[in-house]
């Protein structure tokens, strides 16, 4: 059975994923990633990965998957920052 907190955190994470899509697409179209620093992208991605693990250990599987998805998007932004900064 899902906990209500799991559902709320999942909805919030899907909101974060939706808001990251335009940034990823803009970076891809313009072949640049100027909006944030590399350290900000990387630290956010790592911390989201840690959060996903914590949710997994708490048996909050929906939150785990959605937070991992958000983390993957931040790792993609990190990758774009590295590639397009050359």
C-alpha positions as a LaTeX table, in Angstrom:
\begin{tabular}{lrrr}
\hline
Residue & $x$ (\AA) & $y$ (\AA) & $z$ (\AA) \\
\hline
Unk1 & 0.00 & 0.00 & 0.00 \\
Unk2 & 1.29 & 3.45 & $-0.92$ \\
Unk3 & 1.79 & 6.05 & 1.78 \\
Unk4 & 0.30 & 9.47 & 1.09 \\
Unk5 & 3.77 & 11.02 & 1.51 \\
Unk6 & 5.08 & 8.75 & $-1.24$ \\
Unk7 & 2.39 & 9.94 & $-3.62$ \\
Unk8 & 2.93 & 13.64 & $-2.79$ \\
Unk9 & 6.71 & 13.39 & $-3.23$ \\
Unk10 & 6.22 & 11.57 & $-6.52$ \\
Unk11 & 3.94 & 14.32 & $-7.85$ \\
Unk12 & 6.48 & 16.95 & $-6.79$ \\
Unk13 & 9.29 & 15.08 & $-8.54$ \\
Unk14 & 7.28 & 14.76 & $-11.73$ \\
Unk15 & 6.79 & 18.53 & $-11.53$ \\
Unk16 & 10.56 & 18.96 & $-11.29$ \\
Unk17 & 11.03 & 16.67 & $-14.30$ \\
Unk18 & 8.51 & 18.64 & $-16.35$ \\
Unk19 & 10.25 & 21.93 & $-15.54$ \\
Unk20 & 13.66 & 20.49 & $-16.52$ \\
Unk21 & 12.51 & 19.43 & $-20.00$ \\
Unk22 & 12.62 & 22.95 & $-21.54$ \\
Unk23 & 16.16 & 23.51 & $-20.22$ \\
Unk24 & 17.36 & 20.20 & $-21.67$ \\
Unk25 & 15.72 & 20.91 & $-25.02$ \\
Unk26 & 17.04 & 24.50 & $-25.14$ \\
Unk27 & 20.56 & 23.31 & $-24.37$ \\
Unk28 & 20.29 & 20.71 & $-27.13$ \\
Unk29 & 18.92 & 23.18 & $-29.69$ \\
Unk30 & 21.47 & 25.92 & $-28.98$ \\
Unk31 & 24.36 & 23.54 & $-28.21$ \\
Unk32 & 25.12 & 25.52 & $-25.08$ \\
Unk33 & 24.41 & 25.29 & $-21.36$ \\
Unk34 & 25.03 & 28.69 & $-19.82$ \\
Unk35 & 22.31 & 28.91 & $-17.21$ \\
Unk36 & 24.06 & 27.33 & $-14.19$ \\
Unk37 & 27.52 & 26.29 & $-13.06$ \\
Unk38 & 28.82 & 22.76 & $-13.55$ \\
Unk39 & 29.14 & 22.26 & $-9.79$ \\
Unk40 & 25.48 & 23.19 & $-9.26$ \\
Unk41 & 24.33 & 20.65 & $-11.85$ \\
Unk42 & 26.60 & 17.90 & $-10.52$ \\
Unk43 & 25.88 & 18.44 & $-6.82$ \\
Unk44 & 22.12 & 18.51 & $-7.45$ \\
Unk45 & 22.33 & 15.27 & $-9.46$ \\
Unk46 & 24.36 & 13.53 & $-6.76$ \\
Unk47 & 22.10 & 14.68 & $-3.93$ \\
Unk48 & 19.00 & 13.53 & $-5.83$ \\
Unk49 & 20.65 & 10.12 & $-6.27$ \\
Unk50 & 21.24 & 9.93 & $-2.52$ \\
Unk51 & 17.62 & 10.94 & $-1.89$ \\
Unk52 & 16.41 & 8.20 & $-4.24$ \\
Unk53 & 18.42 & 5.66 & $-2.26$ \\
Unk54 & 16.99 & 6.95 & 1.02 \\
Unk55 & 13.44 & 6.64 & $-0.34$ \\
Unk56 & 14.27 & 3.09 & $-1.46$ \\
Unk57 & 15.40 & 2.16 & 2.07 \\
Unk58 & 12.14 & 3.61 & 3.44 \\
Unk59 & 10.09 & 1.45 & 1.01 \\
Unk60 & 8.82 & 4.59 & $-0.73$ \\
Unk61 & 9.22 & 3.08 & $-4.18$ \\
Unk62 & 7.26 & 5.69 & $-6.12$ \\
Unk63 & 9.37 & 8.46 & $-4.61$ \\
Unk64 & 12.52 & 6.44 & $-5.26$ \\
Unk65 & 11.74 & 6.03 & $-8.96$ \\
Unk66 & 10.57 & 9.61 & $-9.50$ \\
Unk67 & 13.54 & 11.08 & $-7.61$ \\
Unk68 & 15.91 & 8.84 & $-9.59$ \\
Unk69 & 14.26 & 10.15 & $-12.78$ \\
Unk70 & 14.79 & 13.73 & $-11.65$ \\
Unk71 & 18.41 & 12.87 & $-10.80$ \\
Unk72 & 18.93 & 11.40 & $-14.27$ \\
Unk73 & 17.66 & 14.63 & $-15.80$ \\
Unk74 & 20.16 & 16.60 & $-13.70$ \\
Unk75 & 22.94 & 14.24 & $-14.78$ \\
Unk76 & 21.84 & 14.93 & $-18.38$ \\
Unk77 & 22.08 & 18.67 & $-17.71$ \\
Unk78 & 25.54 & 18.06 & $-16.23$ \\
Unk79 & 26.55 & 16.12 & $-19.34$ \\
Unk80 & 25.27 & 18.93 & $-21.57$ \\
Unk81 & 27.21 & 21.49 & $-19.53$ \\
Unk82 & 30.43 & 19.49 & $-19.98$ \\
Unk83 & 29.93 & 18.78 & $-23.70$ \\
Unk84 & 28.69 & 22.24 & $-24.72$ \\
Unk85 & 31.27 & 24.14 & $-22.67$ \\
Unk86 & 34.12 & 22.92 & $-24.87$ \\
\hline
\end{tabular}
